[in-house]
Amino acid sequence: MDTNPNPPSDSVPGLILDQMRKADRTKKWTADRAGIPETTFRRKLRGGADFTVGEVARIAKALSISPGELLPPEFKKEAAA
């Protein structure tokens, strides 16, 4: 069952939701533009499954941002050093 309606702000779903709010985009609009079925997109935002790298890249493209903006801090180059 989908578990987390409010994901942590530093998780992929939380970062996606934050960027969607900044761009004033709906879940439906973002899912459609990213080529992800809306039910799948909503389930993944709630933590029912993880987003793939390809999905993150398509979401970023839809929102006109870098895919890195949708990744948690541990994926940033500075964190790896």
Distance bins in CASP14 RR format, pairs under 12 A and 6 or more apart:
PFRMAT RR
TARGET T0000
AUTHOR 0000-0000-0000
RMODE 2
METHOD distances of the structure
MODEL  1
1 43 0 0 0 0 1 0 0 0 0 0 0
1 46 0 0 0 0 1 0 0 0 0 0 0
1 47 0 0 0 0 0 1 0 0 0 0 0
1 48 1 0 0 1 0 0 0 0 0 0 0
1 49 0 0 0 0 0 1 0 0 0 0 0
2 13 0 0 0 0 0 1 0 0 0 0 0
2 39 0 0 0 0 0 1 0 0 0 0 0
2 40 0 0 0 0 0 1 0 0 0 0 0
2 41 0 0 0 0 0 1 0 0 0 0 0
2 42 1 0 0 1 0 0 0 0 0 0 0
2 43 1 0 1 0 0 0 0 0 0 0 0
2 44 0 0 0 0 1 0 0 0 0 0 0
2 45 0 0 0 0 1 0 0 0 0 0 0
2 46 1 1 0 0 0 0 0 0 0 0 0
2 47 1 0 0 1 0 0 0 0 0 0 0
2 48 1 0 1 0 0 0 0 0 0 0 0
2 49 0 0 0 0 1 0 0 0 0 0 0
3 13 0 0 0 0 0 1 0 0 0 0 0
3 43 0 0 0 0 0 1 0 0 0 0 0
3 44 0 0 0 0 0 1 0 0 0 0 0
3 45 0 0 0 0 0 1 0 0 0 0 0
3 46 1 0 0 1 0 0 0 0 0 0 0
3 47 1 0 0 1 0 0 0 0 0 0 0
3 48 1 0 0 1 0 0 0 0 0 0 0
3 49 0 0 0 0 0 1 0 0 0 0 0
4 11 0 0 0 0 1 0 0 0 0 0 0
4 12 0 0 0 0 0 1 0 0 0 0 0
4 13 1 0 0 1 0 0 0 0 0 0 0
4 14 0 0 0 0 1 0 0 0 0 0 0
4 17 0 0 0 0 0 1 0 0 0 0 0
4 43 0 0 0 0 0 1 0 0 0 0 0
4 44 0 0 0 0 0 1 0 0 0 0 0
4 45 0 0 0 0 1 0 0 0 0 0 0
4 46 1 0 1 0 0 0 0 0 0 0 0
4 47 1 0 1 0 0 0 0 0 0 0 0
4 48 1 0 0 1 0 0 0 0 0 0 0
4 49 0 0 0 0 0 1 0 0 0 0 0
5 13 0 0 0 0 0 1 0 0 0 0 0
5 14 0 0 0 0 0 1 0 0 0 0 0
5 17 0 0 0 0 0 1 0 0 0 0 0
5 42 0 0 0 0 0 1 0 0 0 0 0
5 43 0 0 0 0 0 1 0 0 0 0 0
5 45 0 0 0 0 1 0 0 0 0 0 0
5 46 1 0 1 0 0 0 0 0 0 0 0
5 47 0 0 0 0 1 0 0 0 0 0 0
5 48 0 0 0 0 0 1 0 0 0 0 0
6 13 0 0 0 0 1 0 0 0 0 0 0
6 14 0 0 0 0 1 0 0 0 0 0 0
6 17 0 0 0 0 1 0 0 0 0 0 0
6 18 0 0 0 0 0 1 0 0 0 0 0
6 45 0 0 0 0 0 1 0 0 0 0 0
6 46 0 0 0 0 1 0 0 0 0 0 0
6 47 0 0 0 0 0 1 0 0 0 0 0
7 13 1 1 0 0 0 0 0 0 0 0 0
7 14 1 0 1 0 0 0 0 0 0 0 0
7 15 0 0 0 0 1 0 0 0 0 0 0
7 16 0 0 0 0 1 0 0 0 0 0 0
7 17 1 0 0 1 0 0 0 0 0 0 0
7 18 0 0 0 0 1 0 0 0 0 0 0
7 44 0 0 0 0 1 0 0 0 0 0 0
7 45 1 0 0 1 0 0 0 0 0 0 0
7 46 1 0 0 1 0 0 0 0 0 0 0
7 47 1 0 0 1 0 0 0 0 0 0 0
7 48 0 0 0 0 0 1 0 0 0 0 0
7 50 0 0 0 0 0 1 0 0 0 0 0
7 51 0 0 0 0 0 1 0 0 0 0 0
7 72 0 0 0 0 0 1 0 0 0 0 0
8 14 1 0 0 1 0 0 0 0 0 0 0
8 15 0 0 0 0 1 0 0 0 0 0 0
8 17 0 0 0 0 0 1 0 0 0 0 0
8 18 0 0 0 0 0 1 0 0 0 0 0
8 47 0 0 0 0 0 1 0 0 0 0 0
8 72 0 0 0 0 1 0 0 0 0 0 0
8 73 0 0 0 0 0 1 0 0 0 0 0
9 15 1 0 0 1 0 0 0 0 0 0 0
9 16 0 0 0 0 0 1 0 0 0 0 0
9 17 0 0 0 0 1 0 0 0 0 0 0
9 18 1 0 0 1 0 0 0 0 0 0 0
9 19 0 0 0 0 0 1 0 0 0 0 0
9 21 0 0 0 0 0 1 0 0 0 0 0
9 72 0 0 0 0 1 0 0 0 0 0 0
9 73 0 0 0 0 0 1 0 0 0 0 0
10 16 0 0 0 0 0 1 0 0 0 0 0
10 17 0 0 0 0 0 1 0 0 0 0 0
10 18 0 0 0 0 1 0 0 0 0 0 0
10 70 0 0 0 0 0 1 0 0 0 0 0
10 71 0 0 0 0 1 0 0 0 0 0 0
10 72 1 0 1 0 0 0 0 0 0 0 0
10 73 1 0 0 1 0 0 0 0 0 0 0
10 74 0 0 0 0 1 0 0 0 0 0 0
10 75 0 0 0 0 0 1 0 0 0 0 0
10 76 0 0 0 0 0 1 0 0 0 0 0
10 79 0 0 0 0 0 1 0 0 0 0 0
11 17 0 0 0 0 1 0 0 0 0 0 0
11 18 0 0 0 0 0 1 0 0 0 0 0
11 44 0 0 0 0 0 1 0 0 0 0 0
11 45 0 0 0 0 1 0 0 0 0 0 0
11 46 0 0 0 0 0 1 0 0 0 0 0
11 47 0 0 0 0 1 0 0 0 0 0 0
11 50 0 0 0 0 1 0 0 0 0 0 0
11 51 0 0 0 0 0 1 0 0 0 0 0
11 56 0 0 0 0 0 1 0 0 0 0 0
11 70 0 0 0 0 0 1 0 0 0 0 0
11 71 0 0 0 0 1 0 0 0 0 0 0
11 72 1 0 0 1 0 0 0 0 0 0 0
11 73 0 0 0 0 0 1 0 0 0 0 0
11 74 0 0 0 0 0 1 0 0 0 0 0
11 75 0 0 0 0 0 1 0 0 0 0 0
12 18 0 0 0 0 0 1 0 0 0 0 0
12 19 0 0 0 0 0 1 0 0 0 0 0
12 44 0 0 0 0 1 0 0 0 0 0 0
12 45 0 0 0 0 1 0 0 0 0 0 0
12 47 0 0 0 0 1 0 0 0 0 0 0
12 48 0 0 0 0 0 1 0 0 0 0 0
12 49 0 0 0 0 0 1 0 0 0 0 0
12 50 1 0 0 1 0 0 0 0 0 0 0
12 51 1 0 1 0 0 0 0 0 0 0 0
12 52 0 0 0 0 0 1 0 0 0 0 0
12 53 0 0 0 0 0 1 0 0 0 0 0
12 54 0 0 0 0 0 1 0 0 0 0 0
12 55 0 0 0 0 1 0 0 0 0 0 0
12 56 1 0 0 1 0 0 0 0 0 0 0
12 59 0 0 0 0 1 0 0 0 0 0 0
12 60 0 0 0 0 0 1 0 0 0 0 0
12 67 0 0 0 0 0 1 0 0 0 0 0
12 68 0 0 0 0 0 1 0 0 0 0 0
12 69 0 0 0 0 0 1 0 0 0 0 0
12 70 1 0 0 1 0 0 0 0 0 0 0
12 71 1 0 0 1 0 0 0 0 0 0 0
12 72 1 0 0 1 0 0 0 0 0 0 0
12 73 0 0 0 0 0 1 0 0 0 0 0
12 74 0 0 0 0 0 1 0 0 0 0 0
12 75 0 0 0 0 1 0 0 0 0 0 0
13 19 0 0 0 0 0 1 0 0 0 0 0
13 20 0 0 0 0 0 1 0 0 0 0 0
13 27 0 0 0 0 0 1 0 0 0 0 0
13 30 0 0 0 0 0 1 0 0 0 0 0
13 41 0 0 0 0 1 0 0 0 0 0 0
13 42 0 0 0 0 0 1 0 0 0 0 0
13 43 0 0 0 0 0 1 0 0 0 0 0
13 44 1 0 0 1 0 0 0 0 0 0 0
13 45 1 0 1 0 0 0 0 0 0 0 0
13 46 1 0 0 1 0 0 0 0 0 0 0
13 47 1 0 1 0 0 0 0 0 0 0 0
13 48 0 0 0 0 1 0 0 0 0 0 0
13 49 0 0 0 0 0 1 0 0 0 0 0
13 50 0 0 0 0 1 0 0 0 0 0 0
13 51 1 0 0 1 0 0 0 0 0 0 0
13 55 0 0 0 0 0 1 0 0 0 0 0
13 56 0 0 0 0 0 1 0 0 0 0 0
13 59 0 0 0 0 0 1 0 0 0 0 0
13 70 0 0 0 0 1 0 0 0 0 0 0
13 71 0 0 0 0 0 1 0 0 0 0 0
13 72 0 0 0 0 0 1 0 0 0 0 0
14 20 0 0 0 0 1 0 0 0 0 0 0
14 21 0 0 0 0 1 0 0 0 0 0 0
14 44 0 0 0 0 0 1 0 0 0 0 0
14 45 1 0 0 1 0 0 0 0 0 0 0
14 46 0 0 0 0 0 1 0 0 0 0 0
14 47 0 0 0 0 1 0 0 0 0 0 0
14 51 0 0 0 0 0 1 0 0 0 0 0
14 59 0 0 0 0 0 1 0 0 0 0 0
14 69 0 0 0 0 0 1 0 0 0 0 0
14 70 0 0 0 0 1 0 0 0 0 0 0
14 71 0 0 0 0 0 1 0 0 0 0 0
14 72 0 0 0 0 1 0 0 0 0 0 0
15 21 0 0 0 0 0 1 0 0 0 0 0
15 22 0 0 0 0 0 1 0 0 0 0 0
15 45 0 0 0 0 0 1 0 0 0 0 0
15 51 0 0 0 0 0 1 0 0 0 0 0
15 56 0 0 0 0 1 0 0 0 0 0 0
15 59 0 0 0 0 1 0 0 0 0 0 0
15 60 0 0 0 0 0 1 0 0 0 0 0
15 63 0 0 0 0 0 1 0 0 0 0 0
15 65 0 0 0 0 1 0 0 0 0 0 0
15 66 0 0 0 0 0 1 0 0 0 0 0
15 67 0 0 0 0 0 1 0 0 0 0 0
15 68 0 0 0 0 1 0 0 0 0 0 0
15 69 1 0 0 1 0 0 0 0 0 0 0
15 70 1 0 1 0 0 0 0 0 0 0 0
15 71 1 0 0 1 0 0 0 0 0 0 0
15 72 1 0 0 1 0 0 0 0 0 0 0
15 73 0 0 0 0 1 0 0 0 0 0 0
15 75 0 0 0 0 0 1 0 0 0 0 0
15 76 0 0 0 0 0 1 0 0 0 0 0
16 22 0 0 0 0 0 1 0 0 0 0 0
16 23 0 0 0 0 0 1 0 0 0 0 0
16 25 0 0 0 0 0 1 0 0 0 0 0
16 27 0 0 0 0 1 0 0 0 0 0 0
16 30 1 0 0 1 0 0 0 0 0 0 0
16 31 0 0 0 0 0 1 0 0 0 0 0
16 34 0 0 0 0 1 0 0 0 0 0 0
16 36 0 0 0 0 0 1 0 0 0 0 0
16 41 0 0 0 0 1 0 0 0 0 0 0
16 42 0 0 0 0 0 1 0 0 0 0 0
16 44 0 0 0 0 1 0 0 0 0 0 0
16 45 1 0 0 1 0 0 0 0 0 0 0
16 46 0 0 0 0 0 1 0 0 0 0 0
16 47 0 0 0 0 0 1 0 0 0 0 0
16 50 0 0 0 0 0 1 0 0 0 0 0
16 51 1 0 0 1 0 0 0 0 0 0 0
16 55 0 0 0 0 1 0 0 0 0 0 0
16 56 1 0 0 1 0 0 0 0 0 0 0
16 58 0 0 0 0 0 1 0 0 0 0 0
16 59 1 0 1 0 0 0 0 0 0 0 0
16 60 0 0 0 0 1 0 0 0 0 0 0
16 62 0 0 0 0 0 1 0 0 0 0 0
16 63 0 0 0 0 1 0 0 0 0 0 0
16 65 0 0 0 0 0 1 0 0 0 0 0
16 67 0 0 0 0 0 1 0 0 0 0 0
16 68 0 0 0 0 0 1 0 0 0 0 0
16 69 0 0 0 0 1 0 0 0 0 0 0
16 70 1 0 1 0 0 0 0 0 0 0 0
16 71 0 0 0 0 0 1 0 0 0 0 0
16 72 0 0 0 0 0 1 0 0 0 0 0
17 23 0 0 0 0 0 1 0 0 0 0 0
17 25 0 0 0 0 0 1 0 0 0 0 0
17 26 0 0 0 0 0 1 0 0 0 0 0
17 27 0 0 0 0 1 0 0 0 0 0 0
17 30 0 0 0 0 1 0 0 0 0 0 0
17 41 0 0 0 0 0 1 0 0 0 0 0
17 42 0 0 0 0 0 1 0 0 0 0 0
17 44 0 0 0 0 0 1 0 0 0 0 0
17 45 1 0 0 1 0 0 0 0 0 0 0
17 46 0 0 0 0 0 1 0 0 0 0 0
17 47 0 0 0 0 0 1 0 0 0 0 0
17 51 0 0 0 0 0 1 0 0 0 0 0
17 59 0 0 0 0 0 1 0 0 0 0 0
17 63 0 0 0 0 0 1 0 0 0 0 0
17 70 0 0 0 0 0 1 0 0 0 0 0
18 25 0 0 0 0 0 1 0 0 0 0 0
18 45 0 0 0 0 0 1 0 0 0 0 0
18 63 0 0 0 0 0 1 0 0 0 0 0
18 65 0 0 0 0 0 1 0 0 0 0 0
18 69 0 0 0 0 1 0 0 0 0 0 0
18 70 0 0 0 0 1 0 0 0 0 0 0
18 72 0 0 0 0 0 1 0 0 0 0 0
19 25 0 0 0 0 1 0 0 0 0 0 0
19 30 0 0 0 0 1 0 0 0 0 0 0
19 34 0 0 0 0 0 1 0 0 0 0 0
19 45 0 0 0 0 0 1 0 0 0 0 0
19 56 0 0 0 0 0 1 0 0 0 0 0
19 59 0 0 0 0 1 0 0 0 0 0 0
19 60 0 0 0 0 1 0 0 0 0 0 0
19 61 0 0 0 0 0 1 0 0 0 0 0
19 62 0 0 0 0 1 0 0 0 0 0 0
19 63 1 0 1 0 0 0 0 0 0 0 0
19 64 0 0 0 0 1 0 0 0 0 0 0
19 65 1 0 1 0 0 0 0 0 0 0 0
19 66 0 0 0 0 0 1 0 0 0 0 0
19 67 0 0 0 0 0 1 0 0 0 0 0
19 68 0 0 0 0 0 1 0 0 0 0 0
19 69 1 0 0 1 0 0 0 0 0 0 0
19 70 1 0 0 1 0 0 0 0 0 0 0
19 71 0 0 0 0 0 1 0 0 0 0 0
20 26 1 0 0 1 0 0 0 0 0 0 0
20 27 1 0 0 1 0 0 0 0 0 0 0
20 28 0 0 0 0 0 1 0 0 0 0 0
20 29 0 0 0 0 1 0 0 0 0 0 0
20 30 1 0 1 0 0 0 0 0 0 0 0
20 31 0 0 0 0 0 1 0 0 0 0 0
20 33 0 0 0 0 0 1 0 0 0 0 0
20 34 0 0 0 0 0 1 0 0 0 0 0
20 41 0 0 0 0 0 1 0 0 0 0 0
20 42 0 0 0 0 0 1 0 0 0 0 0
20 45 0 0 0 0 1 0 0 0 0 0 0
20 59 0 0 0 0 1 0 0 0 0 0 0
20 60 0 0 0 0 0 1 0 0 0 0 0
20 62 0 0 0 0 1 0 0 0 0 0 0
20 63 1 0 0 1 0 0 0 0 0 0 0
20 64 0 0 0 0 0 1 0 0 0 0 0
20 65 0 0 0 0 0 1 0 0 0 0 0
20 69 0 0 0 0 0 1 0 0 0 0 0
20 70 0 0 0 0 0 1 0 0 0 0 0
21 27 0 0 0 0 0 1 0 0 0 0 0
21 30 0 0 0 0 0 1 0 0 0 0 0
21 63 0 0 0 0 0 1 0 0 0 0 0
22 30 0 0 0 0 0 1 0 0 0 0 0
22 63 0 0 0 0 1 0 0 0 0 0 0
22 64 0 0 0 0 0 1 0 0 0 0 0
22 65 0 0 0 0 1 0 0 0 0 0 0
22 69 0 0 0 0 1 0 0 0 0 0 0
22 70 0 0 0 0 0 1 0 0 0 0 0
23 29 0 0 0 0 1 0 0 0 0 0 0
23 30 0 0 0 0 1 0 0 0 0 0 0
23 33 0 0 0 0 0 1 0 0 0 0 0
23 59 0 0 0 0 0 1 0 0 0 0 0
23 60 0 0 0 0 0 1 0 0 0 0 0
23 62 0 0 0 0 1 0 0 0 0 0 0
23 63 1 0 1 0 0 0 0 0 0 0 0
23 64 1 0 0 1 0 0 0 0 0 0 0
23 65 1 0 0 1 0 0 0 0 0 0 0
23 69 0 0 0 0 0 1 0 0 0 0 0
23 70 0 0 0 0 0 1 0 0 0 0 0
24 30 0 0 0 0 0 1 0 0 0 0 0
24 63 0 0 0 0 0 1 0 0 0 0 0
25 31 0 0 0 0 1 0 0 0 0 0 0
25 32 0 0 0 0 0 1 0 0 0 0 0
25 33 0 0 0 0 1 0 0 0 0 0 0
25 34 0 0 0 0 0 1 0 0 0 0 0
25 41 0 0 0 0 0 1 0 0 0 0 0
25 59 0 0 0 0 1 0 0 0 0 0 0
25 62 1 0 0 1 0 0 0 0 0 0 0
25 63 1 0 0 1 0 0 0 0 0 0 0
25 64 0 0 0 0 0 1 0 0 0 0 0
25 65 0 0 0 0 0 1 0 0 0 0 0
26 32 0 0 0 0 1 0 0 0 0 0 0
26 33 0 0 0 0 0 1 0 0 0 0 0
26 38 0 0 0 0 1 0 0 0 0 0 0
26 41 0 0 0 0 0 1 0 0 0 0 0
26 42 0 0 0 0 0 1 0 0 0 0 0
26 45 0 0 0 0 0 1 0 0 0 0 0
26 62 0 0 0 0 0 1 0 0 0 0 0
26 63 0 0 0 0 0 1 0 0 0 0 0
27 33 0 0 0 0 0 1 0 0 0 0 0
27 34 0 0 0 0 0 1 0 0 0 0 0
27 36 0 0 0 0 0 1 0 0 0 0 0
27 37 0 0 0 0 0 1 0 0 0 0 0
27 38 1 0 0 1 0 0 0 0 0 0 0
27 39 0 0 0 0 0 1 0 0 0 0 0
27 40 0 0 0 0 0 1 0 0 0 0 0
27 41 1 0 0 1 0 0 0 0 0 0 0
27 42 1 0 1 0 0 0 0 0 0 0 0
27 43 0 0 0 0 0 1 0 0 0 0 0
27 44 0 0 0 0 0 1 0 0 0 0 0
27 45 1 0 0 1 0 0 0 0 0 0 0
27 46 0 0 0 0 0 1 0 0 0 0 0
27 59 0 0 0 0 0 1 0 0 0 0 0
27 62 0 0 0 0 0 1 0 0 0 0 0
28 34 0 0 0 0 0 1 0 0 0 0 0
28 35 0 0 0 0 0 1 0 0 0 0 0
28 36 0 0 0 0 0 1 0 0 0 0 0
28 37 0 0 0 0 0 1 0 0 0 0 0
28 38 1 0 1 0 0 0 0 0 0 0 0
28 39 0 0 0 0 0 1 0 0 0 0 0
28 41 0 0 0 0 1 0 0 0 0 0 0
28 42 0 0 0 0 1 0 0 0 0 0 0
28 45 0 0 0 0 0 1 0 0 0 0 0
28 62 0 0 0 0 0 1 0 0 0 0 0
29 35 0 0 0 0 0 1 0 0 0 0 0
29 36 0 0 0 0 0 1 0 0 0 0 0
29 38 0 0 0 0 1 0 0 0 0 0 0
29 41 0 0 0 0 0 1 0 0 0 0 0
29 59 0 0 0 0 0 1 0 0 0 0 0
29 62 0 0 0 0 1 0 0 0 0 0 0
29 63 0 0 0 0 1 0 0 0 0 0 0
30 36 0 0 0 0 1 0 0 0 0 0 0
30 38 0 0 0 0 1 0 0 0 0 0 0
30 41 1 0 0 1 0 0 0 0 0 0 0
30 42 0 0 0 0 0 1 0 0 0 0 0
30 44 0 0 0 0 0 1 0 0 0 0 0
30 45 0 0 0 0 1 0 0 0 0 0 0
30 51 0 0 0 0 0 1 0 0 0 0 0
30 55 0 0 0 0 0 1 0 0 0 0 0
30 56 0 0 0 0 0 1 0 0 0 0 0
30 58 0 0 0 0 1 0 0 0 0 0 0
30 59 1 0 0 1 0 0 0 0 0 0 0
30 60 0 0 0 0 0 1 0 0 0 0 0
30 61 0 0 0 0 0 1 0 0 0 0 0
30 62 1 0 1 0 0 0 0 0 0 0 0
30 63 1 0 0 1 0 0 0 0 0 0 0
30 64 0 0 0 0 0 1 0 0 0 0 0
30 65 0 0 0 0 0 1 0 0 0 0 0
30 70 0 0 0 0 0 1 0 0 0 0 0
31 37 1 0 0 1 0 0 0 0 0 0 0
31 38 1 0 1 0 0 0 0 0 0 0 0
31 39 0 0 0 0 1 0 0 0 0 0 0
31 40 1 0 0 1 0 0 0 0 0 0 0
31 41 1 1 0 0 0 0 0 0 0 0 0
31 42 1 0 0 1 0 0 0 0 0 0 0
31 43 0 0 0 0 0 1 0 0 0 0 0
31 44 0 0 0 0 1 0 0 0 0 0 0
31 45 0 0 0 0 1 0 0 0 0 0 0
31 51 0 0 0 0 0 1 0 0 0 0 0
31 55 0 0 0 0 1 0 0 0 0 0 0
31 58 0 0 0 0 1 0 0 0 0 0 0
31 59 0 0 0 0 1 0 0 0 0 0 0
31 62 0 0 0 0 1 0 0 0 0 0 0
31 63 0 0 0 0 0 1 0 0 0 0 0
32 38 1 0 0 1 0 0 0 0 0 0 0
32 40 0 0 0 0 0 1 0 0 0 0 0
32 41 0 0 0 0 1 0 0 0 0 0 0
32 58 0 0 0 0 0 1 0 0 0 0 0
32 59 0 0 0 0 0 1 0 0 0 0 0
32 62 0 0 0 0 1 0 0 0 0 0 0
33 41 0 0 0 0 0 1 0 0 0 0 0
33 55 0 0 0 0 0 1 0 0 0 0 0
33 58 1 0 0 1 0 0 0 0 0 0 0
33 59 0 0 0 0 1 0 0 0 0 0 0
33 60 0 0 0 0 0 1 0 0 0 0 0
33 61 1 0 0 1 0 0 0 0 0 0 0
33 62 1 1 0 0 0 0 0 0 0 0 0
33 63 0 0 0 0 1 0 0 0 0 0 0
33 64 0 0 0 0 0 1 0 0 0 0 0
34 40 0 0 0 0 0 1 0 0 0 0 0
34 41 1 0 0 1 0 0 0 0 0 0 0
34 44 0 0 0 0 0 1 0 0 0 0 0
34 45 0 0 0 0 0 1 0 0 0 0 0
34 51 0 0 0 0 1 0 0 0 0 0 0
34 52 0 0 0 0 0 1 0 0 0 0 0
34 54 0 0 0 0 1 0 0 0 0 0 0
34 55 1 0 0 1 0 0 0 0 0 0 0
34 56 0 0 0 0 1 0 0 0 0 0 0
34 57 0 0 0 0 1 0 0 0 0 0 0
34 58 1 0 1 0 0 0 0 0 0 0 0
34 59 1 0 1 0 0 0 0 0 0 0 0
34 60 0 0 0 0 1 0 0 0 0 0 0
34 61 1 0 0 1 0 0 0 0 0 0 0
34 62 1 0 1 0 0 0 0 0 0 0 0
34 63 0 0 0 0 1 0 0 0 0 0 0
34 67 0 0 0 0 0 1 0 0 0 0 0
34 70 0 0 0 0 0 1 0 0 0 0 0
35 41 0 0 0 0 1 0 0 0 0 0 0
35 52 0 0 0 0 0 1 0 0 0 0 0
35 54 0 0 0 0 0 1 0 0 0 0 0
35 55 0 0 0 0 1 0 0 0 0 0 0
35 57 0 0 0 0 0 1 0 0 0 0 0
35 58 1 0 0 1 0 0 0 0 0 0 0
35 59 0 0 0 0 1 0 0 0 0 0 0
35 61 0 0 0 0 0 1 0 0 0 0 0
35 62 0 0 0 0 1 0 0 0 0 0 0
36 42 0 0 0 0 1 0 0 0 0 0 0
36 43 0 0 0 0 0 1 0 0 0 0 0
36 44 1 0 0 1 0 0 0 0 0 0 0
36 45 0 0 0 0 0 1 0 0 0 0 0
36 49 0 0 0 0 0 1 0 0 0 0 0
36 51 0 0 0 0 1 0 0 0 0 0 0
36 52 0 0 0 0 1 0 0 0 0 0 0
36 54 0 0 0 0 1 0 0 0 0 0 0
36 55 1 0 1 0 0 0 0 0 0 0 0
36 56 0 0 0 0 0 1 0 0 0 0 0
36 57 0 0 0 0 0 1 0 0 0 0 0
36 58 1 0 0 1 0 0 0 0 0 0 0
36 59 1 0 0 1 0 0 0 0 0 0 0
36 62 0 0 0 0 1 0 0 0 0 0 0
37 43 0 0 0 0 1 0 0 0 0 0 0
37 44 0 0 0 0 0 1 0 0 0 0 0
37 55 0 0 0 0 0 1 0 0 0 0 0
38 44 0 0 0 0 0 1 0 0 0 0 0
38 45 0 0 0 0 0 1 0 0 0 0 0
39 45 0 0 0 0 0 1 0 0 0 0 0
39 46 0 0 0 0 0 1 0 0 0 0 0
39 48 0 0 0 0 0 1 0 0 0 0 0
39 49 0 0 0 0 0 1 0 0 0 0 0
40 46 0 0 0 0 0 1 0 0 0 0 0
40 47 0 0 0 0 0 1 0 0 0 0 0
40 48 0 0 0 0 1 0 0 0 0 0 0
40 49 1 0 0 1 0 0 0 0 0 0 0
40 50 0 0 0 0 0 1 0 0 0 0 0
40 51 0 0 0 0 1 0 0 0 0 0 0
40 52 0 0 0 0 0 1 0 0 0 0 0
40 55 0 0 0 0 1 0 0 0 0 0 0
41 47 0 0 0 0 0 1 0 0 0 0 0
41 48 0 0 0 0 0 1 0 0 0 0 0
41 49 0 0 0 0 0 1 0 0 0 0 0
41 51 0 0 0 0 1 0 0 0 0 0 0
41 52 0 0 0 0 0 1 0 0 0 0 0
41 55 0 0 0 0 1 0 0 0 0 0 0
41 56 0 0 0 0 0 1 0 0 0 0 0
41 58 0 0 0 0 0 1 0 0 0 0 0
41 59 0 0 0 0 1 0 0 0 0 0 0
41 62 0 0 0 0 0 1 0 0 0 0 0
42 48 0 0 0 0 1 0 0 0 0 0 0
42 49 0 0 0 0 0 1 0 0 0 0 0
43 49 1 0 0 1 0 0 0 0 0 0 0
43 50 0 0 0 0 0 1 0 0 0 0 0
43 51 0 0 0 0 0 1 0 0 0 0 0
44 50 1 0 0 1 0 0 0 0 0 0 0
44 51 1 0 1 0 0 0 0 0 0 0 0
44 52 0 0 0 0 1 0 0 0 0 0 0
44 55 1 0 0 1 0 0 0 0 0 0 0
44 56 0 0 0 0 0 1 0 0 0 0 0
44 59 0 0 0 0 1 0 0 0 0 0 0
45 51 0 0 0 0 1 0 0 0 0 0 0
45 55 0 0 0 0 0 1 0 0 0 0 0
45 59 0 0 0 0 0 1 0 0 0 0 0
45 70 0 0 0 0 0 1 0 0 0 0 0
49 55 0 0 0 0 0 1 0 0 0 0 0
50 56 0 0 0 0 1 0 0 0 0 0 0
50 72 0 0 0 0 0 1 0 0 0 0 0
51 57 0 0 0 0 1 0 0 0 0 0 0
51 58 0 0 0 0 1 0 0 0 0 0 0
51 59 1 0 0 1 0 0 0 0 0 0 0
51 60 0 0 0 0 0 1 0 0 0 0 0
51 67 0 0 0 0 0 1 0 0 0 0 0
51 70 0 0 0 0 1 0 0 0 0 0 0
51 71 0 0 0 0 0 1 0 0 0 0 0
51 72 0 0 0 0 0 1 0 0 0 0 0
52 58 0 0 0 0 1 0 0 0 0 0 0
52 59 0 0 0 0 0 1 0 0 0 0 0
52 67 0 0 0 0 0 1 0 0 0 0 0
52 70 0 0 0 0 0 1 0 0 0 0 0
53 59 0 0 0 0 0 1 0 0 0 0 0
53 60 0 0 0 0 0 1 0 0 0 0 0
53 67 0 0 0 0 1 0 0 0 0 0 0
53 68 0 0 0 0 0 1 0 0 0 0 0
53 70 0 0 0 0 0 1 0 0 0 0 0
53 71 0 0 0 0 1 0 0 0 0 0 0
53 75 0 0 0 0 0 1 0 0 0 0 0
54 60 0 0 0 0 1 0 0 0 0 0 0
54 61 0 0 0 0 1 0 0 0 0 0 0
54 62 0 0 0 0 0 1 0 0 0 0 0
54 67 0 0 0 0 1 0 0 0 0 0 0
54 70 0 0 0 0 0 1 0 0 0 0 0
55 61 0 0 0 0 0 1 0 0 0 0 0
55 62 0 0 0 0 0 1 0 0 0 0 0
55 67 0 0 0 0 0 1 0 0 0 0 0
55 70 0 0 0 0 1 0 0 0 0 0 0
56 62 0 0 0 0 0 1 0 0 0 0 0
56 63 0 0 0 0 0 1 0 0 0 0 0
56 65 0 0 0 0 0 1 0 0 0 0 0
56 66 0 0 0 0 0 1 0 0 0 0 0
56 67 1 0 1 0 0 0 0 0 0 0 0
56 68 0 0 0 0 1 0 0 0 0 0 0
56 69 0 0 0 0 1 0 0 0 0 0 0
56 70 1 0 1 0 0 0 0 0 0 0 0
56 71 1 0 0 1 0 0 0 0 0 0 0
56 72 0 0 0 0 0 1 0 0 0 0 0
56 75 0 0 0 0 0 1 0 0 0 0 0
57 63 0 0 0 0 0 1 0 0 0 0 0
57 65 0 0 0 0 0 1 0 0 0 0 0
57 66 0 0 0 0 1 0 0 0 0 0 0
57 67 1 0 1 0 0 0 0 0 0 0 0
57 68 0 0 0 0 1 0 0 0 0 0 0
57 69 0 0 0 0 0 1 0 0 0 0 0
57 70 0 0 0 0 1 0 0 0 0 0 0
57 71 0 0 0 0 0 1 0 0 0 0 0
58 65 0 0 0 0 0 1 0 0 0 0 0
58 67 0 0 0 0 1 0 0 0 0 0 0
58 70 0 0 0 0 0 1 0 0 0 0 0
59 65 0 0 0 0 1 0 0 0 0 0 0
59 66 0 0 0 0 0 1 0 0 0 0 0
59 67 0 0 0 0 1 0 0 0 0 0 0
59 68 0 0 0 0 0 1 0 0 0 0 0
59 69 0 0 0 0 0 1 0 0 0 0 0
59 70 1 0 0 1 0 0 0 0 0 0 0
59 71 0 0 0 0 0 1 0 0 0 0 0
60 66 1 0 0 1 0 0 0 0 0 0 0
60 67 1 0 1 0 0 0 0 0 0 0 0
60 68 1 0 0 1 0 0 0 0 0 0 0
60 69 1 0 0 1 0 0 0 0 0 0 0
60 70 1 0 1 0 0 0 0 0 0 0 0
60 71 0 0 0 0 1 0 0 0 0 0 0
61 67 0 0 0 0 1 0 0 0 0 0 0
61 68 0 0 0 0 0 1 0 0 0 0 0
61 69 0 0 0 0 0 1 0 0 0 0 0
61 70 0 0 0 0 0 1 0 0 0 0 0
62 70 0 0 0 0 0 1 0 0 0 0 0
63 69 0 0 0 0 1 0 0 0 0 0 0
63 70 0 0 0 0 1 0 0 0 0 0 0
65 71 0 0 0 0 0 1 0 0 0 0 0
66 75 0 0 0 0 0 1 0 0 0 0 0
66 76 0 0 0 0 0 1 0 0 0 0 0
67 75 0 0 0 0 1 0 0 0 0 0 0
67 76 0 0 0 0 0 1 0 0 0 0 0
68 74 0 0 0 0 0 1 0 0 0 0 0
68 75 1 0 0 1 0 0 0 0 0 0 0
68 76 1 0 0 1 0 0 0 0 0 0 0
68 77 0 0 0 0 0 1 0 0 0 0 0
68 79 0 0 0 0 0 1 0 0 0 0 0
69 75 0 0 0 0 0 1 0 0 0 0 0
69 76 0 0 0 0 0 1 0 0 0 0 0
70 76 0 0 0 0 0 1 0 0 0 0 0
71 77 0 0 0 0 0 1 0 0 0 0 0
71 79 0 0 0 0 1 0 0 0 0 0 0
71 80 0 0 0 0 0 1 0 0 0 0 0
72 79 0 0 0 0 1 0 0 0 0 0 0
73 79 1 0 1 0 0 0 0 0 0 0 0
73 80 0 0 0 0 0 1 0 0 0 0 0
74 80 1 0 0 1 0 0 0 0 0 0 0
74 81 0 0 0 0 0 1 0 0 0 0 0
END
